[in-house]
């Protein structure tokens, strides 16, 4: 009997949990110098770019029933894809550590005032333990629990929004970020999920529907979190969301928001690291690897200074935006879906061009950021190379 897949609603809840994140709120505070009007425009434009790409990546995995890193093999070959598998696992370990640290640090501020428990390492351990519990429960058994947790987070984030926006704007900060940079910061967050989305759409009963719903839910949730962060900086003059919660009397509720959102987001990072590891060797099982990644994230959070992550977001964009551009060109335009070679050196070289182009373009300020121009360039190059006969396809 065929195992039942995940529901469309279940997939939507997973990505709502990913969107409701302290990292998204913190990133939103960086955009505050633009002011509300320009800031919201940049957030919406950046997320639109990122989430369209996010949706296309999810459709590839959903339609082929392959994990994210397995779909990469279709464009880069079995051995060529290993580069992205390793890079993906490394970025997921990094995200796990960043999320645990930021969640623990913010929680410690509140619990320090409430109960005198201000040791960050205690909350690193507590959050890490909950992430491991989430992994043990498993993605297919988590739907019922997700309804409860997401319902609570939804209500609490509405309360947080009311707290943030009830005041009057403070003096506008000196504009230290350009519009294009704000667009790129907004696009970078959904782009960071590109190497994960197919790990979940492949399991869906209705993969196309689940992918579209996941992208829409993430778009709305992530924009909301960015705007909360930006609004907190503009309306309260405070960028530490835990202090805002305390000032508003959101003591225990604030702890629930911080811990709940950190667990539901970071679970995806750790679990997908386990899925990606399976692309290296079938002996590497998803849950054990995910637990090891969680433990590594806890240790890194406790013993290393992983707090600010703007540069990390840009690095992720420079690696995975060209990668998915090649996959989009191959799958949707060129219909190259069965690459069985060990390494596709043409696509690897094109990716290298995209990576270098992205890094170089960071010195140039464009209204649309860097992701969209670089992806369009790489898609066009793929079509030129394949369609003009510059490269002879293998039989």
C-alpha positions in Angstrom: 0.0 0.0 0.0 1.3 3.4 -1.0 2.2 5.6 1.9 0.0 8.7 2.2 1.7 12.0 1.4 1.5 15.3 3.3 -1.5 17.5 2.8 -1.5 20.9 1.2 -2.5 22.5 4.5 0.3 20.7 6.2 2.8 22.0 3.8 1.4 25.5 4.2 1.8 25.2 8.0 5.4 24.1 7.6 6.3 27.2 5.7 4.3 29.5 7.9 6.5 28.1 10.7 9.6 28.8 8.6 8.4 32.4 8.0 7.6 33.2 11.6 11.2 33.6 12.7 13.4 35.9 14.8 15.8 36.0 11.9 13.2 37.5 9.6 12.3 40.1 12.2 15.9 41.0 12.8 16.6 41.3 9.0 13.6 43.6 8.8 15.2 46.0 11.3 18.1 46.5 8.9 15.7 48.0 6.3 14.2 50.6 8.7 16.5 53.5 7.5 14.4 53.5 4.3 11.2 54.5 6.2 7.9 52.6 6.0 6.9 53.4 2.5 10.1 52.6 0.7 10.9 49.8 3.1 7.6 48.0 2.5 8.1 48.4 -1.3 11.6 46.9 -1.1 10.3 44.0 1.2 7.5 43.1 -1.2 9.6 43.4 -4.3 12.4 41.3 -2.9 10.1 38.6 -1.6 8.2 38.5 -4.9 11.5 37.8 -6.7 12.6 35.2 -4.1 9.3 33.4 -3.7 8.7 33.0 -7.5 12.1 31.3 -7.7 11.2 29.4 -4.4 8.0 28.2 -6.1 9.7 27.0 -9.3 12.3 25.1 -7.3 9.5 23.4 -5.3 7.7 22.4 -8.5 10.7 20.7 -9.9 11.0 18.5 -6.7 7.2 18.0 -6.5 6.8 16.9 -10.1 9.8 14.6 -10.1 9.3 13.4 -6.5 12.9 14.0 -5.8 14.6 15.8 -2.9 16.1 19.2 -3.5 19.7 17.9 -3.8 18.5 15.0 -6.0 17.0 17.5 -8.4 20.4 19.2 -8.6 21.8 16.0 -10.1 19.5 16.4 -13.1 21.4 19.5 -14.1 24.9 19.0 -12.7 25.3 15.2 -12.8 25.7 12.9 -9.9 29.3 14.0 -9.0 28.8 17.6 -10.0 25.9 17.9 -7.6 28.1 16.9 -4.7 29.5 20.4 -4.6 26.1 21.8 -3.8 25.2 19.0 -1.4 28.3 19.9 0.7 27.6 23.6 0.5 24.0 23.1 1.4 24.8 21.0 4.5 27.4 23.6 5.6 24.9 26.5 5.2 22.2 24.4 7.1 24.6 23.8 10.0 25.3 27.5 10.0 21.6 28.4 9.9 20.9 26.0 12.7 23.6 27.7 14.9 22.4 31.2 14.0 18.8 30.5 14.7 19.5 28.7 18.0 21.8 31.6 19.2 19.4 34.4 18.2 16.4 32.6 19.7 18.3 31.8 22.9 19.7 35.3 23.3 16.3 37.0 22.9 14.6 34.5 25.2 17.3 35.1 27.9 16.6 38.8 27.9 12.9 38.1 28.8 13.5 35.3 31.2 16.3 37.2 32.9 13.8 39.9 33.8 11.0 37.5 34.6 12.7 34.7 36.5 16.4 35.7 36.7 17.4 33.0 34.1 19.6 35.0 31.8 22.1 32.4 30.8 22.1 32.1 27.0 23.6 28.6 27.0 20.6 27.2 29.0 18.2 28.4 26.3 20.5 27.1 23.5 20.2 23.6 25.1 16.5 23.9 25.6 15.8 25.1 22.1 18.1 22.5 20.7 16.4 19.7 22.6 13.0 20.8 21.3 14.3 20.8 17.7 15.6 17.3 18.2 12.2 16.3 19.6 10.5 17.8 16.5 12.9 15.7 14.3 12.2 12.5 16.2 8.4 13.0 15.8 8.9 13.3 12.0 7.6 15.4 9.2 4.7 13.1 8.4 3.5 12.9 12.1 3.7 16.5 12.9 0.6 17.9 11.3 -1.6 17.8 14.4 1.0 19.4 16.5 1.6 22.0 13.8 -2.0 23.1 13.9 -1.7 23.9 17.7 1.7 25.5 17.5 1.0 27.6 14.3 -2.3 28.7 15.7 -0.6 30.0 18.9 2.1 31.7 16.9 -0.4 33.3 14.6 -2.3 34.8 17.5 0.8 35.9 19.3 2.3 37.6 16.2 -0.9 39.5 15.7 -0.6 40.8 19.3 3.1 41.6 18.7 2.1 43.6 15.5 -0.4 45.6 17.5 2.2 46.4 20.1 4.8 47.5 17.5 2.5 49.7 15.5 0.4 51.4 18.2 2.8 54.2 18.7 4.0 57.1 16.5 7.1 56.9 14.3 10.3 58.1 15.8 12.8 60.2 13.8 13.8 58.6 10.6 17.3 57.1 10.9 20.0 58.2 8.5 19.6 56.2 5.3 22.5 53.7 5.6 21.0 51.1 3.2 20.1 51.6 -0.4 16.8 50.5 -1.9 18.5 47.8 -4.0 20.3 46.4 -1.0 17.0 46.2 0.9 15.5 44.4 -2.1 18.4 41.9 -2.0 18.1 41.3 1.7 14.4 40.6 1.2 15.0 38.2 -1.7 17.9 36.5 0.2 15.7 34.9 2.8 13.4 32.9 0.5 16.5 32.1 -1.6 18.1 30.5 1.5 15.2 28.0 1.4 15.8 27.0 -2.2 17.9 23.9 -1.3 15.1 22.7 1.0 11.7 23.3 -0.5 11.7 20.1 -2.6 12.5 18.0 0.5 8.8 18.7 1.5 7.0 19.2 -1.9 8.2 15.7 -3.0 6.1 14.2 -0.1 2.9 16.1 -0.9 -0.3 14.3 -2.1 -0.8 17.2 -4.5 2.7 18.6 -5.2 1.7 21.4 -7.5 -0.9 22.7 -5.2 1.2 22.2 -2.1 4.1 24.1 -3.7 2.0 27.1 -4.7 0.4 27.3 -1.3 3.8 27.0 0.4 5.2 29.8 -1.6 2.2 32.1 -1.0 2.2 31.3 2.8 5.9 31.9 3.0 5.6 35.2 1.1 2.9 36.5 3.3 4.5 35.3 6.6 8.0 36.4 5.8 6.9 39.9 4.6 4.9 40.2 7.8 7.9 39.4 9.9 10.2 41.8 8.0 7.6 44.6 8.4 7.3 43.9 12.1 11.1 44.2 12.5 11.2 47.3 10.4 8.2 48.8 12.2 9.8 48.0 15.6 12.8 50.0 14.6 10.8 52.9 13.2 8.0 53.1 15.8 9.9 52.3 18.9 13.4 53.1 18.0 14.4 49.7 19.4 15.8 46.9 17.3 15.9 44.3 20.1 12.5 42.6 19.7 12.8 40.9 23.1 13.0 44.3 24.8 9.9 45.5 22.9 8.0 42.4 24.1 9.0 43.2 27.7 8.0 46.9 27.4 4.6 45.7 26.1 4.1 43.2 28.9 4.5 40.2 26.6 6.5 38.2 29.1 5.5 34.5 28.9 3.8 35.1 25.5 7.1 36.6 24.3 9.0 33.5 25.4 6.4 31.3 23.6 6.8 33.3 20.3 10.6 33.3 20.5 11.0 29.6 21.3 8.1 28.3 19.1 9.2 30.3 16.1 12.9 29.3 16.5 12.0 25.6 16.8 9.6 25.4 13.8 12.1 27.2 11.6 15.3 25.6 12.6 13.7 22.1 12.5 13.6 22.5 8.7 17.3 23.4 8.5 18.4 20.4 10.5 16.0 17.9 8.9 16.9 19.0 5.4 20.6 18.6 6.2 19.8 15.0 6.9 17.9 14.7 3.6 20.8 16.2 1.7 23.3 13.9 3.4 21.3 11.0 1.8 22.4 12.3 -1.6 26.0 11.6 -0.6 25.5 8.1 0.7 22.4 5.9 1.3 24.0 4.9 4.5 23.4 8.4 5.9 19.9 8.4 7.3 17.8 11.5 7.6 16.9 11.6 11.3 20.3 10.6 12.7 22.1 13.2 10.5 19.5 15.8 11.4 20.1 15.1 15.1 23.9 15.4 14.6 23.4 18.7 12.8 21.2 20.0 15.7 23.9 19.0 18.2 26.6 20.8 16.1 24.3 23.8 15.9 23.9 23.9 19.7 27.7 23.7 20.2 28.4 26.4 17.6 25.7 28.6 19.1 27.2 28.3 22.6 30.9 28.5 21.8 31.1 30.8 18.7 29.9 34.3 17.9 27.1 33.6 15.4 24.7 36.6 15.6 24.8 39.0 12.7 24.1 37.2 9.4 23.7 39.8 6.5 26.9 38.6 4.8 25.8 35.0 5.3 22.6 35.7 3.4 24.4 37.3 0.5 26.8 34.3 0.4 23.8 32.0 0.2 22.3 34.0 -2.6 25.5 34.0 -4.6 25.8 30.2 -4.4 22.2 29.1 -4.9 20.7 31.8 -7.2 22.9 30.8 -10.2 22.3 27.1 -9.3 18.5 27.3 -9.4 18.7 29.5 -12.6 20.4 26.7 -14.4 17.9 24.2 -13.0 15.0 26.4 -14.2 16.5 26.7 -17.7 17.1 23.0 -17.9 13.8 21.8 -16.5 11.2 24.3 -17.7 12.8 25.7 -20.9 15.3 23.2 -22.4 13.5 20.1 -21.0 16.8 18.5 -20.0 15.5 16.3 -17.2 17.6 13.1 -17.3 21.2 14.0 -17.0 22.9 10.7 -16.0 26.5 11.8 -16.4 28.9 12.0 -13.5 29.4 15.8 -13.9 28.0 18.4 -16.3 31.0 20.7 -16.7 29.2 23.1 -18.9 26.6 23.8 -16.2 29.3 23.9 -13.5 31.2 26.5 -15.5 28.0 28.5 -16.0 27.3 28.3 -12.3 30.9 29.6 -11.7 30.2 32.6 -14.0 26.9 33.3 -12.1 28.7 33.0 -8.7 31.4 35.4 -9.7 28.9 37.7 -11.4 26.8 37.9 -8.3 29.8 38.7 -6.1 31.0 41.4 -8.5 27.6 42.9 -8.9 27.4 43.5 -5.1 29.6 46.6 -5.8 26.9 47.9 -8.1 23.6 49.3 -6.7 20.6 48.3 -8.8 16.9 48.9 -7.9 16.2 45.2 -8.4 19.1 43.9 -6.3 21.5 41.3 -7.6 19.5 38.0 -7.7 17.1 38.8 -10.6 19.7 40.3 -13.0 22.2 37.4 -12.4 19.5 34.7 -12.7 18.2 36.2 -16.0 21.8 36.4 -17.3 22.5 32.8 -16.4 19.2 31.5 -17.9 20.0 33.4 -21.2 23.5 32.0 -21.2 22.2 28.4 -20.7 19.8 28.9 -23.7 22.6 30.3 -25.9 25.0 27.5 -25.1 22.5 24.7 -25.5 20.4 26.0 -28.4 23.2 27.3 -30.7 25.1 24.1 -30.7 28.1 25.5 -28.9 28.0 22.3 -26.8 27.2 18.9 -28.2 24.8 17.0 -26.0 25.6 13.5 -25.0 23.5 10.8 -26.5 
